[in-house]
Amino acid sequence: MNPKDQPAIARLLRVMARLRDPDGGCPWDLEQDFSTIAPYTVEEAYEVADAIARGDLEHLKDELGDLLLQVVYHAQMAKEAGLFDFEQVAAGIADKMIRRHPHVFGAASVADASAQSHAWEAAKAKEREDKAGAPHRLLDDVPLALPALARAAKLQKRAARVGFDWPQVAQVLDKIEEEIAELRAELAQADADRTSDEIGDLLFAAVNLARHLGIDAETSLRASNAKFERRFGAIEDTLRTRGRRLADTSLDEMEALWQAAKAAEREQS
């Protein structure tokens, strides 16, 4: 498998086929199927997003390779099952991109990115109906396996493309305030199930606000998670230098240390 003997993608396909070869392949790889590999596929996609978020473009190259391996892995298993192969996967997505971009590869024209989004959604809807042979509901194929925040945003975006959306950010803020009021009411009733519903509604409305502001809610929350982790770590580090433990520290003292960590970050930014 000399890299000079063949294109890189052809070599990768051969490597994967060899790993899955019952005659001398890797025992672990031979035991895998679509369901066992799927979690790794999701994980690698997140690692790509993480490299981008950190601005680590050299690492991004490696992570994209890991993600590509996942596509090759699934394609190899499908080939073994007589379903399809990598060539068909690549050809299919190329055909789809050409079909959905008639303004680039054909004679159609679009006014702007917004108009293209609407045209894209219309093309997808037609493809879904043609495939199903019957009317297809707009939200039917939004993947259930998506993280909840990402799926909420996708549901909202899909509905917005056909006009089901608040026209102004102020209306979204009003909706958030409405959901907070409803949550307060349920808290007073001490009904756990209804409280859970209202928390979900509040989160859904917050995602909607992020979408209206052009912010990816998943990315935003990931950044807040990192910020919390960083500041809480600063509390622990400070206490450690004082010979103290978290368990022996009052909430007021931890809050003071939190505010100190927050101020220090602002000075450094």
C-alpha positions as CSV (number, residue, x, y, z in Angstrom):
1,M,0.0,0.0,0.0
2,N,2.7,2.5,-1.1
3,P,1.1,6.0,-1.0
4,K,2.8,6.8,-4.3
5,D,1.1,4.0,-6.1
6,Q,-2.5,5.3,-5.9
7,P,-4.6,8.3,-5.0
8,A,-5.1,8.9,-1.3
9,I,-8.8,8.1,-1.3
10,A,-8.2,4.9,-3.1
11,R,-5.6,3.9,-0.6
12,L,-7.9,4.7,2.3
13,L,-10.6,2.5,0.8
14,R,-8.1,-0.3,0.5
15,V,-6.9,0.1,4.1
16,M,-10.5,-0.1,5.3
17,A,-11.3,-3.1,3.2
18,R,-8.2,-4.8,4.6
19,L,-9.2,-4.1,8.2
20,R,-12.6,-5.7,7.5
21,D,-11.2,-8.7,5.6
22,P,-12.2,-11.9,7.4
23,D,-8.9,-13.4,6.3
24,G,-6.4,-11.6,8.5
25,G,-8.3,-8.4,9.2
26,C,-8.6,-6.6,12.5
27,P,-10.7,-8.6,15.0
28,W,-12.2,-5.4,16.5
29,D,-13.1,-3.9,13.1
30,L,-14.7,-7.2,12.0
31,E,-17.0,-7.2,15.0
32,Q,-18.5,-3.8,14.2
33,D,-21.7,-2.9,12.4
34,F,-23.6,0.3,11.6
35,S,-25.1,0.7,15.0
36,T,-21.8,0.2,16.9
37,I,-19.9,2.6,14.6
38,A,-22.6,5.3,14.6
39,P,-21.6,6.8,18.0
40,Y,-18.0,7.2,16.8
41,T,-19.3,9.0,13.7
42,V,-21.2,11.5,15.9
43,E,-18.1,11.9,18.2
44,E,-15.8,12.6,15.3
45,A,-18.2,15.3,14.0
46,Y,-18.1,17.0,17.4
47,E,-14.3,16.8,17.4
48,V,-14.3,18.6,14.0
49,A,-16.5,21.3,15.5
50,D,-14.3,21.5,18.6
51,A,-11.2,22.1,16.5
52,I,-12.9,24.8,14.5
53,A,-14.1,26.5,17.8
54,R,-10.6,26.5,19.2
55,G,-9.1,27.8,15.9
56,D,-6.8,24.8,15.7
57,L,-6.6,24.4,11.9
58,E,-3.8,21.9,12.0
59,H,-5.8,19.7,14.3
60,L,-8.8,20.3,12.1
61,K,-7.0,18.5,9.3
62,D,-6.6,15.4,11.5
63,E,-10.2,15.5,12.7
64,L,-11.5,15.8,9.2
65,G,-9.5,12.7,8.3
66,D,-11.1,10.9,11.3
67,L,-14.5,11.9,10.1
68,L,-13.8,10.8,6.6
69,L,-12.8,7.4,7.9
70,Q,-16.3,7.1,9.4
71,V,-17.8,7.6,6.0
72,V,-15.5,5.1,4.5
73,Y,-16.2,2.6,7.3
74,H,-20.0,2.8,6.8
75,A,-19.5,2.5,3.0
76,Q,-17.4,-0.6,3.4
77,M,-19.9,-2.3,5.6
78,A,-22.7,-1.4,3.2
79,K,-20.6,-2.8,0.3
80,E,-20.1,-6.1,2.2
81,A,-23.9,-6.2,2.7
82,G,-24.5,-5.6,-1.0
83,L,-26.3,-2.3,-0.4
84,F,-24.0,0.4,-1.9
85,D,-20.3,1.4,-1.9
86,F,-18.2,4.6,-1.4
87,E,-18.4,5.4,-5.1
88,Q,-22.2,5.5,-5.0
89,V,-22.1,7.6,-1.8
90,A,-19.8,10.2,-3.5
91,A,-21.7,10.1,-6.8
92,G,-25.0,10.6,-4.9
93,I,-23.9,13.7,-3.0
94,A,-22.4,15.2,-6.1
95,D,-25.6,14.7,-8.0
96,K,-27.6,16.1,-5.1
97,M,-25.5,19.3,-5.0
98,I,-25.8,19.8,-8.7
99,R,-29.6,19.2,-8.5
100,R,-30.1,21.6,-5.6
101,H,-28.0,24.4,-7.1
102,P,-29.6,25.1,-10.5
103,H,-28.4,28.7,-10.2
104,V,-24.8,27.5,-10.3
105,F,-25.0,24.4,-12.6
106,G,-28.0,25.5,-14.7
107,A,-29.9,28.4,-16.0
108,A,-31.8,29.4,-12.8
109,S,-31.1,32.5,-10.8
110,V,-31.6,33.5,-7.2
111,A,-31.6,37.0,-5.7
112,D,-29.6,36.3,-2.5
113,A,-28.8,33.7,0.1
114,S,-32.2,34.0,1.7
115,A,-33.9,33.2,-1.6
116,Q,-31.6,30.3,-2.1
117,S,-32.5,28.9,1.3
118,H,-36.2,28.9,0.3
119,A,-35.4,27.3,-3.1
120,W,-33.3,24.7,-1.3
121,E,-36.1,23.8,1.1
122,A,-38.6,23.6,-1.9
123,A,-36.2,21.3,-3.7
124,K,-35.8,19.1,-0.6
125,A,-39.6,18.9,-0.1
126,K,-40.1,17.8,-3.7
127,E,-37.4,15.2,-3.4
128,R,-39.0,13.8,-0.2
129,E,-42.5,13.6,-1.8
130,D,-41.1,12.0,-4.9
131,K,-39.2,9.5,-2.8
132,A,-42.2,8.7,-0.6
133,G,-44.7,8.7,-3.4
134,A,-47.1,10.7,-1.1
135,P,-47.3,14.1,0.6
136,H,-44.5,14.5,3.1
137,R,-44.8,16.7,6.2
138,L,-42.2,19.4,6.5
139,L,-40.6,18.3,9.8
140,D,-40.8,14.5,9.2
141,D,-37.1,14.0,8.4
142,V,-35.5,16.2,11.0
143,P,-33.2,13.6,12.7
144,L,-34.3,12.5,16.2
145,A,-30.7,11.7,17.0
146,L,-29.6,15.4,16.8
147,P,-28.7,17.1,20.1
148,A,-31.8,18.7,21.5
149,L,-30.6,22.3,21.0
150,A,-29.5,21.6,17.5
151,R,-32.7,19.8,16.6
152,A,-34.8,22.7,18.1
153,A,-33.0,25.1,15.9
154,K,-33.4,22.9,12.8
155,L,-37.1,22.5,13.5
156,Q,-37.5,26.3,13.8
157,K,-35.5,27.0,10.8
158,R,-37.4,24.5,8.7
159,A,-40.7,26.1,9.8
160,A,-39.4,29.6,9.2
161,R,-38.6,28.8,5.6
162,V,-42.3,28.6,4.9
163,G,-43.2,31.7,6.9
164,F,-44.0,30.2,10.3
165,D,-41.8,32.5,12.4
166,W,-41.9,35.7,14.5
167,P,-40.9,38.6,12.2
168,Q,-39.2,40.6,15.0
169,V,-36.7,39.7,17.8
170,A,-38.8,41.7,20.3
171,Q,-41.6,39.2,19.8
172,V,-39.2,36.3,20.6
173,L,-38.1,38.1,23.8
174,D,-41.8,38.5,24.7
175,K,-42.3,34.8,24.2
176,I,-39.4,34.0,26.5
177,E,-40.9,36.3,29.2
178,E,-44.2,34.5,28.7
179,E,-42.5,31.1,29.2
180,I,-40.8,32.3,32.3
181,A,-44.1,33.4,33.8
182,E,-45.7,30.1,32.9
183,L,-42.7,28.3,34.6
184,R,-43.1,30.4,37.7
185,A,-46.8,29.4,37.8
186,E,-46.0,25.7,37.6
187,L,-43.3,26.0,40.2
188,A,-45.9,27.3,42.6
189,Q,-48.1,24.2,41.9
190,A,-45.2,21.9,42.5
191,D,-46.1,19.7,39.5
192,A,-42.9,18.1,38.4
193,D,-44.1,16.9,35.0
194,R,-45.7,20.3,34.0
195,T,-42.6,22.1,35.3
196,S,-40.4,19.9,33.1
197,D,-42.7,20.8,30.1
198,E,-42.3,24.6,30.9
199,I,-38.5,24.3,31.2
200,G,-38.5,22.6,27.8
201,D,-40.6,25.4,26.3
202,L,-38.3,28.0,27.8
203,L,-35.2,26.3,26.3
204,F,-37.0,26.1,23.0
205,A,-37.8,29.8,23.1
206,A,-34.2,30.6,24.0
207,V,-33.0,28.6,21.0
208,N,-35.4,30.6,18.8
209,L,-33.9,33.8,20.1
210,A,-30.4,32.6,19.3
211,R,-31.5,31.6,15.8
212,H,-33.1,35.1,15.2
213,L,-29.8,36.7,16.3
214,G,-27.8,34.5,13.9
215,I,-26.2,32.6,16.9
216,D,-25.8,28.8,17.0
217,A,-27.3,27.8,20.3
218,E,-25.3,24.6,20.6
219,T,-22.0,26.5,20.1
220,S,-23.1,29.3,22.5
221,L,-23.9,26.8,25.2
222,R,-20.7,24.9,24.6
223,A,-18.8,28.2,25.1
224,S,-20.7,28.8,28.3
225,N,-19.9,25.3,29.6
226,A,-16.2,26.0,28.9
227,K,-16.5,29.3,30.7
228,F,-18.2,27.8,33.7
229,E,-15.5,25.0,33.8
230,R,-12.7,27.6,33.6
231,R,-14.0,29.9,36.3
232,F,-14.9,27.0,38.7
233,G,-11.4,25.6,38.1
234,A,-10.1,29.0,39.2
235,I,-12.0,28.8,42.4
236,E,-10.5,25.4,43.1
237,D,-7.0,26.6,42.3
238,T,-7.3,29.6,44.6
239,L,-8.6,27.5,47.4
240,R,-5.8,25.0,46.9
241,T,-3.1,27.7,47.3
242,R,-4.8,28.6,50.6
243,G,-4.8,25.0,51.8
244,R,-8.6,24.9,51.6
245,R,-11.1,22.4,50.1
246,L,-14.3,23.1,48.3
247,A,-16.2,21.0,50.9
248,D,-15.1,23.4,53.6
249,T,-15.9,26.6,51.8
250,S,-19.1,28.6,52.1
251,L,-21.3,29.5,49.1
252,D,-20.6,33.2,49.8
253,E,-16.8,32.7,49.7
254,M,-17.1,30.6,46.5
255,E,-19.2,33.4,44.9
256,A,-16.6,36.0,45.8
257,L,-13.9,33.8,44.2
258,W,-16.1,33.3,41.2
259,Q,-16.5,37.1,40.8
260,A,-12.7,37.5,41.1
261,A,-12.1,34.9,38.4
262,K,-14.7,36.7,36.2
263,A,-13.0,40.1,36.8
264,A,-9.6,38.6,36.0
265,E,-10.9,37.2,32.7
266,R,-12.2,40.6,31.8
267,E,-8.9,42.3,32.5
268,Q,-7.1,39.8,30.3
269,S,-9.5,40.2,27.4
